[in-house]
Amino acid sequence: QENLTVNEVNITGNTADFGGGILTNDFADTTVNYSTISGNSGSGILNYSATTTVNYSTINDNSSDSSGGGIATISFYGGSVTVNNSTISGNSAANSGGGIDGFDSTVNINNSTITNNSAGENGSGVALDFASGIITSSIITGNKGSDDFSGSAISGGNNLIGSNSDAEFTDIVFIDGVKEDIVGTIDNPLPN
């Protein structure tokens, strides 16, 4: 197991089947600080059964032929992604999770903006399938192709969610006016 810390780095223009920008797996820890991950094909970050933390960074204009254009996290043995004070924008995925796609993982998002991402299926901003997490003081709106948020998560409060039409939640979350969340619907999304 090797751990990786990336500080003040631009990771751009790479191509891979999986993890075009960064691939982290097998219980390793990856921390990205004050960096930009952009223009990569095969996801900006692929987190496979590992722990990835993104702080004060920008993940933009990455793509995936599958899910998770900006960040994809897949875990069958425990794994998590935490995004703090970051921007995830302009990413695209053919399937779900244009900005972030979490499958069987924990995804926590704090004080971050997820906008202008696109997905062919669900969760153009964030898609969490068999996943969990806490989303706090974040903006997830202005994403294209489907609802801004899809899946299961707990609201930490103070979120702006453009739409979450098919969300299935583990707790009462993302309800307009509850926990000071402001939430739109697929029929009446919040403006960009």
TIPAVO-79618 format. One line per field, with one value per residue: residue number from 1; x, y, z of N, C-alpha, C, O in turn. Coordinates in nm, 2 decimals. Layout:
pos	(NUM/...)
neast	(X/...)
nnorth	(Y/...)
nup	(Z/...)
caeast	(X/...)
canorth	(Y/...)
caup	(Z/...)
ceast	(X/...)
cnorth	(Y/...)
cup	(Z/...)
oeast	(X/...)
onorth	(Y/...)
oup	(Z/...)
//
This chain:
pos	(1/2/3/4/5/6/7/8/9/10/11/12/13/14/15/16/17/18/19/20/21/22/23/24/25/26/27/28/29/30/31/32/33/34/35/36/37/38/39/40/41/42/43/44/45/46/47/48/49/50/51/52/53/54/55/56/57/58/59/60/61/62/63/64/65/66/67/68/69/70/71/72/73/74/75/76/77/78/79/80/81/82/83/84/85/86/87/88/89/90/91/92/93/94/95/96/97/98/99/100/101/102/103/104/105/106/107/108/109/110/111/112/113/114/115/116/117/118/119/120/121/122/123/124/125/126/127/128/129/130/131/132/133/134/135/136/137/138/139/140/141/142/143/144/145/146/147/148/149/150/151/152/153/154/155/156/157/158/159/160/161/162/163/164/165/166/167/168/169/170/171/172/173/174/175/176/177/178/179/180/181/182/183/184/185/186/187/188/189/190/191/192)
neast	(0.08/0.07/0.08/-0.05/0.02/-0.08/0.02/-0.06/-0.06/-0.10/-0.29/-0.33/-0.49/-0.46/-0.51/-0.68/-0.82/-0.93/-0.93/-0.80/-0.68/-0.60/-0.55/-0.64/-0.61/-0.67/-0.69/-0.53/-0.43/-0.51/-0.44/-0.54/-0.44/-0.50/-0.50/-0.54/-0.73/-0.78/-0.93/-0.89/-0.93/-1.13/-1.21/-1.15/-1.05/-1.02/-1.13/-1.08/-1.18/-1.04/-0.92/-0.98/-0.91/-1.01/-0.90/-0.96/-0.95/-0.98/-1.17/-1.22/-1.37/-1.32/-1.37/-1.58/-1.63/-1.80/-1.91/-1.90/-1.75/-1.59/-1.51/-1.49/-1.60/-1.56/-1.63/-1.59/-1.49/-1.48/-1.44/-1.37/-1.46/-1.39/-1.48/-1.37/-1.42/-1.40/-1.43/-1.62/-1.67/-1.80/-1.75/-1.81/-2.01/-2.09/-2.28/-2.38/-2.35/-2.20/-2.04/-1.97/-1.96/-2.07/-2.03/-2.13/-1.99/-1.86/-1.94/-1.85/-1.93/-1.83/-1.88/-1.86/-1.88/-2.07/-2.13/-2.25/-2.19/-2.24/-2.45/-2.54/-2.74/-2.84/-2.82/-2.66/-2.50/-2.42/-2.42/-2.52/-2.50/-2.60/-2.46/-2.34/-2.33/-2.25/-2.37/-2.28/-2.34/-2.31/-2.32/-2.51/-2.61/-2.73/-2.64/-2.64/-2.85/-2.97/-3.12/-2.98/-2.89/-2.88/-2.96/-2.86/-2.81/-2.72/-2.83/-2.62/-2.70/-2.78/-2.76/-2.77/-2.96/-3.02/-3.20/-3.36/-3.49/-3.53/-3.43/-3.34/-3.35/-3.16/-3.23/-3.43/-3.38/-3.26/-3.49/-3.69/-3.64/-3.60/-3.35/-3.23/-3.19/-3.21/-3.41/-3.48/-3.69/-3.71/-3.90/-3.92/-3.66/-3.39/-3.25/-2.95)
nnorth	(-0.12/0.21/0.56/0.88/1.22/1.52/1.84/2.16/2.12/2.08/1.85/1.74/1.67/1.39/1.04/0.75/0.42/0.39/0.62/0.86/1.11/1.07/0.76/0.57/0.30/-0.01/0.03/0.25/0.58/0.89/1.23/1.54/1.86/2.21/2.20/2.14/1.94/1.85/1.82/1.55/1.21/0.93/0.96/1.22/1.16/0.83/0.64/0.35/0.13/0.27/0.56/0.89/1.23/1.56/1.88/2.23/2.25/2.22/2.04/1.99/1.97/1.70/1.37/1.07/0.75/0.59/0.61/0.89/1.14/1.36/1.27/0.93/0.68/0.36/0.09/-0.22/-0.31/-0.12/0.22/0.57/0.90/1.23/1.57/1.89/2.23/2.28/2.30/2.14/2.11/2.12/1.86/1.54/1.24/0.94/0.76/0.78/1.04/1.29/1.49/1.37/1.03/0.78/0.45/0.20/0.32/0.57/0.91/1.23/1.57/1.89/2.24/2.30/2.34/2.21/2.21/2.26/2.02/1.71/1.43/1.11/0.95/0.94/1.18/1.41/1.60/1.48/1.14/0.88/0.55/0.27/0.39/0.61/0.91/1.24/1.56/1.89/2.24/2.30/2.36/2.23/2.25/2.35/2.16/1.94/1.73/1.55/1.50/1.71/1.59/1.25/0.96/0.84/1.01/1.20/1.51/1.77/2.02/2.36/2.35/2.41/2.27/2.20/2.01/1.70/1.46/1.17/1.08/0.86/0.84/0.79/0.93/1.20/1.43/1.70/1.85/2.12/2.39/2.25/2.19/2.42/2.39/2.46/2.36/2.24/2.09/1.84/1.93/2.19/2.33/2.49/2.80/2.84)
nup	(0.00/-0.10/-0.02/-0.13/-0.16/-0.30/-0.38/-0.47/-0.76/-1.11/-1.29/-1.59/-1.91/-1.95/-2.05/-1.99/-1.94/-1.69/-1.43/-1.53/-1.45/-1.17/-1.01/-0.75/-0.53/-0.35/-0.06/-0.01/0.08/-0.05/-0.09/-0.21/-0.24/-0.29/-0.58/-0.94/-1.14/-1.45/-1.78/-1.83/-1.95/-1.87/-1.61/-1.37/-1.11/-1.00/-0.74/-0.59/-0.36/-0.16/0.01/-0.05/-0.03/-0.11/-0.11/-0.12/-0.41/-0.77/-0.99/-1.31/-1.64/-1.70/-1.83/-1.86/-2.01/-1.88/-1.57/-1.33/-1.41/-1.30/-1.04/-0.96/-0.75/-0.62/-0.43/-0.28/-0.05/0.15/0.14/0.07/-0.03/0.03/-0.01/0.02/0.04/-0.24/-0.61/-0.85/-1.18/-1.51/-1.59/-1.75/-1.79/-1.94/-1.83/-1.52/-1.26/-1.34/-1.21/-0.96/-0.89/-0.69/-0.58/-0.37/-0.16/0.06/0.05/0.12/0.13/0.16/0.20/-0.08/-0.44/-0.70/-1.02/-1.36/-1.47/-1.66/-1.73/-1.88/-1.78/-1.47/-1.19/-1.26/-1.14/-0.88/-0.82/-0.62/-0.56/-0.38/-0.19/0.07/0.27/0.39/0.32/0.33/0.36/0.08/-0.28/-0.53/-0.82/-1.15/-1.32/-1.61/-1.81/-1.65/-1.32/-1.06/-0.82/-0.72/-0.54/-0.22/0.08/0.36/0.48/0.59/0.63/0.52/0.23/-0.12/-0.36/-0.68/-0.82/-0.73/-0.83/-0.82/-0.59/-0.32/0.01/0.31/0.53/0.64/0.41/0.21/0.17/0.08/0.28/0.51/0.75/0.67/0.40/0.05/-0.20/-0.53/-0.78/-1.04/-1.22/-1.15/-1.13/-0.94/-1.03/-1.22)
caeast	(0.00/0.14/-0.01/-0.01/-0.03/-0.06/0.01/-0.04/-0.02/-0.20/-0.29/-0.42/-0.47/-0.42/-0.61/-0.67/-0.95/-0.98/-0.84/-0.71/-0.60/-0.54/-0.61/-0.60/-0.68/-0.62/-0.68/-0.43/-0.48/-0.47/-0.49/-0.52/-0.45/-0.48/-0.46/-0.63/-0.73/-0.86/-0.91/-0.85/-1.03/-1.13/-1.24/-1.04/-1.00/-1.09/-1.10/-1.12/-1.16/-0.93/-0.96/-0.94/-0.96/-0.98/-0.91/-0.93/-0.90/-1.07/-1.18/-1.30/-1.35/-1.28/-1.48/-1.57/-1.72/-1.88/-1.97/-1.80/-1.66/-1.50/-1.46/-1.56/-1.55/-1.62/-1.57/-1.65/-1.42/-1.47/-1.36/-1.45/-1.42/-1.43/-1.44/-1.38/-1.39/-1.36/-1.52/-1.62/-1.75/-1.77/-1.72/-1.92/-2.01/-2.19/-2.38/-2.43/-2.25/-2.11/-1.95/-1.92/-2.04/-2.03/-2.10/-2.09/-1.88/-1.90/-1.90/-1.88/-1.91/-1.84/-1.85/-1.81/-1.97/-2.07/-2.21/-2.22/-2.15/-2.35/-2.45/-2.64/-2.85/-2.89/-2.72/-2.56/-2.40/-2.38/-2.50/-2.48/-2.57/-2.56/-2.36/-2.39/-2.25/-2.31/-2.34/-2.30/-2.30/-2.26/-2.41/-2.52/-2.71/-2.69/-2.59/-2.72/-2.88/-3.07/-3.13/-2.85/-2.85/-2.95/-2.91/-2.88/-2.72/-2.77/-2.80/-2.57/-2.77/-2.73/-2.72/-2.85/-2.97/-3.11/-3.31/-3.33/-3.62/-3.54/-3.34/-3.39/-3.26/-3.15/-3.27/-3.51/-3.28/-3.28/-3.63/-3.68/-3.67/-3.55/-3.21/-3.19/-3.16/-3.30/-3.41/-3.57/-3.73/-3.68/-4.00/-3.90/-3.52/-3.34/-3.17/-2.80)
canorth	(0.00/0.34/0.67/0.98/1.35/1.61/1.97/2.27/2.06/2.07/1.72/1.77/1.61/1.25/0.95/0.61/0.36/0.42/0.71/0.94/1.20/1.00/0.63/0.53/0.18/-0.11/0.08/0.36/0.72/1.00/1.37/1.64/2.00/2.33/2.15/2.14/1.81/1.90/1.77/1.40/1.11/0.81/1.03/1.30/1.07/0.71/0.59/0.21/0.07/0.35/0.68/1.01/1.36/1.67/2.01/2.35/2.21/2.23/1.93/2.04/1.93/1.56/1.29/0.92/0.68/0.51/0.70/0.96/1.22/1.43/1.17/0.80/0.60/0.23/0.02/-0.34/-0.35/0.00/0.32/0.69/1.03/1.36/1.69/2.00/2.36/2.26/2.32/2.03/2.17/2.10/1.72/1.46/1.10/0.87/0.70/0.86/1.11/1.37/1.55/1.26/0.90/0.69/0.31/0.12/0.40/0.69/1.03/1.34/1.69/2.01/2.37/2.28/2.38/2.11/2.27/2.26/1.88/1.64/1.28/1.06/0.88/1.01/1.24/1.49/1.66/1.37/1.01/0.78/0.42/0.19/0.47/0.70/1.02/1.36/1.68/2.01/2.37/2.29/2.40/2.13/2.30/2.39/2.05/1.91/1.60/1.48/1.57/1.75/1.49/1.12/0.86/0.83/1.08/1.27/1.65/1.83/2.15/2.47/2.32/2.45/2.16/2.24/1.92/1.57/1.40/1.03/1.05/0.77/0.89/0.72/1.02/1.31/1.52/1.77/1.90/2.26/2.46/2.17/2.21/2.54/2.35/2.52/2.25/2.25/1.96/1.83/2.01/2.33/2.33/2.62/2.86/2.82)
caup	(0.00/-0.11/0.00/-0.22/-0.13/-0.42/-0.33/-0.57/-0.89/-1.22/-1.35/-1.70/-2.05/-1.95/-2.10/-1.94/-1.93/-1.56/-1.35/-1.62/-1.37/-1.05/-0.98/-0.61/-0.49/-0.25/0.07/-0.01/0.11/-0.14/-0.05/-0.31/-0.18/-0.37/-0.71/-1.04/-1.21/-1.56/-1.91/-1.83/-1.99/-1.79/-1.48/-1.31/-1.00/-0.97/-0.61/-0.58/-0.23/-0.10/0.08/-0.12/0.03/-0.20/-0.03/-0.19/-0.54/-0.88/-1.07/-1.41/-1.78/-1.72/-1.89/-1.84/-2.09/-1.79/-1.46/-1.25/-1.49/-1.22/-0.94/-0.95/-0.63/-0.62/-0.32/-0.23/0.07/0.23/0.08/0.08/-0.09/0.10/-0.09/0.11/-0.01/-0.38/-0.72/-0.95/-1.28/-1.65/-1.62/-1.81/-1.78/-2.03/-1.75/-1.40/-1.18/-1.42/-1.12/-0.87/-0.89/-0.58/-0.58/-0.25/-0.10/0.14/-0.02/0.20/0.05/0.25/0.15/-0.22/-0.55/-0.81/-1.12/-1.50/-1.51/-1.73/-1.73/-1.97/-1.71/-1.35/-1.11/-1.35/-1.05/-0.79/-0.82/-0.52/-0.57/-0.27/-0.12/0.18/0.30/0.45/0.23/0.42/0.31/-0.06/-0.39/-0.63/-0.91/-1.28/-1.39/-1.73/-1.86/-1.55/-1.19/-1.00/-0.72/-0.72/-0.45/-0.08/0.16/0.48/0.47/0.71/0.63/0.44/0.10/-0.24/-0.45/-0.79/-0.83/-0.68/-0.86/-0.79/-0.47/-0.22/0.12/0.44/0.63/0.58/0.36/0.09/0.16/0.08/0.40/0.62/0.78/0.59/0.26/-0.05/-0.30/-0.64/-0.83/-1.18/-1.29/-1.11/-1.07/-0.90/-1.14/-1.22)
ceast	(0.09/0.04/0.04/-0.06/0.02/-0.08/0.04/0.02/-0.13/-0.18/-0.38/-0.38/-0.43/-0.54/-0.58/-0.81/-1.02/-0.88/-0.75/-0.62/-0.53/-0.62/-0.55/-0.68/-0.61/-0.59/-0.58/-0.50/-0.42/-0.53/-0.45/-0.54/-0.42/-0.43/-0.57/-0.62/-0.83/-0.83/-0.86/-0.96/-1.02/-1.15/-1.12/-0.97/-1.09/-1.04/-1.16/-1.08/-1.04/-1.00/-0.90/-1.00/-0.91/-1.00/-0.87/-0.88/-1.01/-1.06/-1.27/-1.26/-1.29/-1.40/-1.46/-1.67/-1.82/-1.95/-1.86/-1.70/-1.55/-1.43/-1.55/-1.51/-1.63/-1.55/-1.65/-1.59/-1.41/-1.38/-1.44/-1.38/-1.47/-1.38/-1.47/-1.34/-1.33/-1.47/-1.51/-1.72/-1.70/-1.73/-1.83/-1.90/-2.12/-2.30/-2.42/-2.31/-2.15/-2.00/-1.88/-2.01/-1.98/-2.10/-2.04/-1.98/-1.94/-1.85/-1.95/-1.84/-1.93/-1.80/-1.79/-1.92/-1.96/-2.17/-2.16/-2.16/-2.27/-2.33/-2.56/-2.75/-2.89/-2.78/-2.62/-2.46/-2.34/-2.47/-2.44/-2.56/-2.52/-2.45/-2.42/-2.29/-2.32/-2.27/-2.38/-2.26/-2.25/-2.37/-2.40/-2.63/-2.65/-2.62/-2.69/-2.74/-2.97/-3.07/-2.99/-2.80/-2.94/-2.88/-2.94/-2.77/-2.79/-2.73/-2.74/-2.62/-2.70/-2.68/-2.82/-2.85/-3.07/-3.22/-3.26/-3.45/-3.63/-3.46/-3.41/-3.29/-3.27/-3.20/-3.36/-3.41/-3.32/-3.43/-3.63/-3.73/-3.63/-3.40/-3.15/-3.14/-3.26/-3.29/-3.52/-3.61/-3.70/-3.78/-3.98/-3.77/-3.49/-3.26/-3.02/-2.73)
cnorth	(0.12/0.45/0.79/1.12/1.44/1.75/2.07/2.22/2.07/1.93/1.73/1.69/1.47/1.16/0.81/0.55/0.39/0.51/0.79/1.04/1.13/0.87/0.59/0.40/0.10/-0.04/0.19/0.49/0.81/1.13/1.46/1.78/2.11/2.29/2.16/2.01/1.84/1.83/1.63/1.32/0.98/0.85/1.11/1.22/0.95/0.65/0.45/0.15/0.14/0.47/0.80/1.13/1.47/1.80/2.12/2.33/2.23/2.11/1.96/1.98/1.79/1.48/1.14/0.86/0.59/0.61/0.77/1.04/1.29/1.33/1.05/0.73/0.47/0.15/-0.11/-0.38/-0.23/0.10/0.45/0.80/1.14/1.48/1.81/2.13/2.36/2.29/2.20/2.08/2.12/1.95/1.65/1.31/1.04/0.82/0.80/0.93/1.19/1.44/1.44/1.15/0.81/0.56/0.24/0.19/0.50/0.81/1.15/1.47/1.81/2.14/2.37/2.32/2.27/2.16/2.25/2.12/1.82/1.49/1.23/0.99/0.96/1.08/1.32/1.56/1.55/1.26/0.92/0.66/0.32/0.26/0.55/0.82/1.14/1.48/1.80/2.14/2.37/2.33/2.29/2.17/2.34/2.28/2.01/1.77/1.52/1.56/1.60/1.65/1.37/1.03/0.88/0.91/1.15/1.42/1.70/1.97/2.25/2.44/2.38/2.34/2.19/2.15/1.78/1.48/1.25/0.98/0.96/0.80/0.80/0.80/1.12/1.42/1.59/1.80/2.05/2.32/2.38/2.18/2.32/2.50/2.42/2.42/2.27/2.10/1.96/1.91/2.16/2.35/2.48/2.67/2.83/2.93)
cup	(0.00/-0.09/-0.09/-0.17/-0.25/-0.37/-0.44/-0.70/-0.99/-1.29/-1.47/-1.83/-2.05/-2.00/-2.04/-1.94/-1.80/-1.49/-1.44/-1.55/-1.26/-1.03/-0.84/-0.58/-0.38/-0.11/0.09/0.03/0.01/-0.10/-0.16/-0.25/-0.28/-0.51/-0.81/-1.12/-1.33/-1.69/-1.93/-1.88/-1.91/-1.64/-1.44/-1.20/-1.00/-0.84/-0.60/-0.45/-0.16/-0.03/0.01/-0.05/-0.07/-0.12/-0.12/-0.33/-0.64/-0.96/-1.19/-1.55/-1.79/-1.77/-1.85/-1.94/-2.01/-1.69/-1.39/-1.34/-1.41/-1.12/-0.95/-0.83/-0.63/-0.51/-0.28/-0.10/0.17/0.15/0.08/0.01/0.00/0.02/0.00/0.03/-0.16/-0.48/-0.81/-1.06/-1.42/-1.68/-1.68/-1.80/-1.87/-1.95/-1.64/-1.34/-1.27/-1.33/-1.03/-0.88/-0.78/-0.58/-0.46/-0.18/-0.01/0.07/0.07/0.13/0.15/0.19/0.01/-0.32/-0.66/-0.91/-1.26/-1.54/-1.59/-1.72/-1.82/-1.90/-1.59/-1.27/-1.18/-1.26/-0.96/-0.80/-0.71/-0.52/-0.47/-0.19/-0.01/0.19/0.36/0.36/0.31/0.35/0.17/-0.16/-0.50/-0.72/-1.05/-1.36/-1.50/-1.75/-1.77/-1.42/-1.14/-0.90/-0.73/-0.62/-0.31/0.00/0.27/0.46/0.61/0.72/0.55/0.30/0.00/-0.34/-0.56/-0.81/-0.78/-0.70/-0.81/-0.67/-0.37/-0.10/0.24/0.55/0.56/0.54/0.24/0.07/0.17/0.22/0.53/0.63/0.70/0.45/0.17/-0.17/-0.40/-0.68/-0.98/-1.27/-1.26/-1.05/-1.03/-1.02/-1.12/-1.13)
oeast	(0.17/-0.07/0.16/-0.18/0.13/-0.19/0.14/0.12/-0.25/-0.07/-0.51/-0.27/-0.36/-0.65/-0.47/-0.91/-1.14/-0.76/-0.63/-0.51/-0.40/-0.74/-0.43/-0.80/-0.51/-0.48/-0.55/-0.62/-0.30/-0.65/-0.33/-0.65/-0.32/-0.33/-0.69/-0.51/-0.95/-0.71/-0.79/-1.08/-0.91/-1.11/-1.00/-0.85/-1.21/-0.92/-1.28/-0.96/-0.95/-1.12/-0.78/-1.12/-0.80/-1.11/-0.77/-0.78/-1.13/-0.95/-1.39/-1.15/-1.22/-1.51/-1.35/-1.78/-1.91/-2.03/-1.74/-1.58/-1.43/-1.31/-1.68/-1.39/-1.75/-1.43/-1.77/-1.64/-1.32/-1.27/-1.56/-1.26/-1.59/-1.26/-1.58/-1.23/-1.23/-1.58/-1.40/-1.84/-1.59/-1.67/-1.95/-1.78/-2.23/-2.42/-2.50/-2.19/-2.03/-1.89/-1.76/-2.14/-1.86/-2.23/-1.92/-1.89/-2.06/-1.73/-2.07/-1.73/-2.04/-1.69/-1.69/-2.04/-1.85/-2.30/-2.04/-2.08/-2.38/-2.22/-2.67/-2.86/-2.98/-2.66/-2.50/-2.35/-2.22/-2.60/-2.32/-2.68/-2.40/-2.37/-2.54/-2.19/-2.44/-2.15/-2.49/-2.15/-2.14/-2.49/-2.29/-2.75/-2.53/-2.54/-2.81/-2.65/-3.04/-3.02/-2.89/-2.68/-3.06/-2.76/-3.05/-2.65/-2.91/-2.62/-2.80/-2.59/-2.58/-2.58/-2.93/-2.75/-3.19/-3.34/-3.14/-3.50/-3.73/-3.43/-3.53/-3.17/-3.37/-3.22/-3.36/-3.36/-3.42/-3.48/-3.57/-3.84/-3.64/-3.33/-3.03/-3.06/-3.37/-3.18/-3.63/-3.56/-3.66/-3.74/-4.03/-3.75/-3.54/-3.20/-2.98/-2.61)
onorth	(0.14/0.44/0.79/1.12/1.45/1.78/2.06/2.26/2.06/1.90/1.74/1.66/1.43/1.20/0.76/0.62/0.41/0.48/0.78/1.05/1.14/0.86/0.58/0.40/0.14/-0.06/0.23/0.50/0.82/1.14/1.47/1.81/2.10/2.35/2.18/1.97/1.85/1.79/1.59/1.35/0.94/0.77/1.07/1.21/0.96/0.63/0.43/0.12/0.07/0.48/0.81/1.14/1.48/1.82/2.12/2.39/2.24/2.07/1.97/1.95/1.77/1.53/1.09/0.91/0.53/0.69/0.73/1.01/1.29/1.32/1.06/0.71/0.47/0.15/-0.10/-0.48/-0.23/0.07/0.45/0.80/1.14/1.49/1.83/2.14/2.42/2.30/2.17/2.09/2.09/1.93/1.69/1.26/1.10/0.82/0.89/0.90/1.16/1.44/1.43/1.16/0.78/0.56/0.21/0.12/0.52/0.82/1.16/1.47/1.82/2.14/2.44/2.32/2.24/2.16/2.22/2.12/1.87/1.44/1.29/0.98/1.05/1.05/1.29/1.58/1.53/1.28/0.89/0.66/0.29/0.19/0.56/0.82/1.13/1.50/1.81/2.14/2.43/2.33/2.27/2.12/2.35/2.31/2.04/1.68/1.43/1.68/1.54/1.62/1.38/1.01/0.94/0.88/1.15/1.45/1.68/2.05/2.24/2.49/2.42/2.32/2.22/2.19/1.75/1.43/1.21/0.87/0.97/0.78/0.73/0.75/1.13/1.49/1.55/1.78/2.10/2.29/2.43/2.17/2.32/2.58/2.44/2.39/2.31/2.01/2.06/1.96/2.24/2.37/2.57/2.59/2.81/2.92)
oup	(0.09/-0.15/-0.12/-0.13/-0.29/-0.32/-0.51/-0.75/-0.95/-1.33/-1.45/-1.85/-2.15/-1.99/-2.05/-1.94/-1.79/-1.49/-1.42/-1.58/-1.25/-1.04/-0.83/-0.59/-0.33/-0.06/0.21/0.01/-0.01/-0.07/-0.20/-0.20/-0.35/-0.56/-0.77/-1.16/-1.31/-1.72/-2.02/-1.85/-1.89/-1.55/-1.46/-1.19/-1.00/-0.82/-0.60/-0.43/-0.10/-0.03/0.00/-0.03/-0.10/-0.07/-0.18/-0.37/-0.61/-1.00/-1.17/-1.58/-1.89/-1.77/-1.83/-1.96/-2.07/-1.73/-1.39/-1.34/-1.45/-1.12/-0.95/-0.82/-0.63/-0.49/-0.26/-0.04/0.26/0.11/0.10/-0.02/0.03/-0.02/0.05/-0.03/-0.19/-0.44/-0.86/-1.03/-1.44/-1.79/-1.67/-1.79/-1.88/-2.00/-1.67/-1.36/-1.27/-1.37/-1.03/-0.88/-0.78/-0.59/-0.45/-0.13/0.00/0.04/0.10/0.07/0.21/0.13/-0.03/-0.28/-0.71/-0.88/-1.29/-1.64/-1.58/-1.71/-1.83/-1.96/-1.60/-1.29/-1.17/-1.30/-0.96/-0.79/-0.72/-0.49/-0.47/-0.13/0.00/0.13/0.38/0.32/0.36/0.29/0.14/-0.13/-0.55/-0.70/-1.06/-1.45/-1.49/-1.72/-1.82/-1.42/-1.17/-0.89/-0.74/-0.62/-0.27/-0.02/0.28/0.43/0.71/0.82/0.51/0.26/0.03/-0.40/-0.53/-0.83/-0.79/-0.60/-0.76/-0.66/-0.35/-0.11/0.27/0.66/0.44/0.62/0.17/-0.04/0.27/0.26/0.64/0.53/0.66/0.40/0.21/-0.22/-0.38/-0.62/-1.04/-1.37/-1.34/-0.93/-1.08/-1.10/-1.00/-1.12)
//
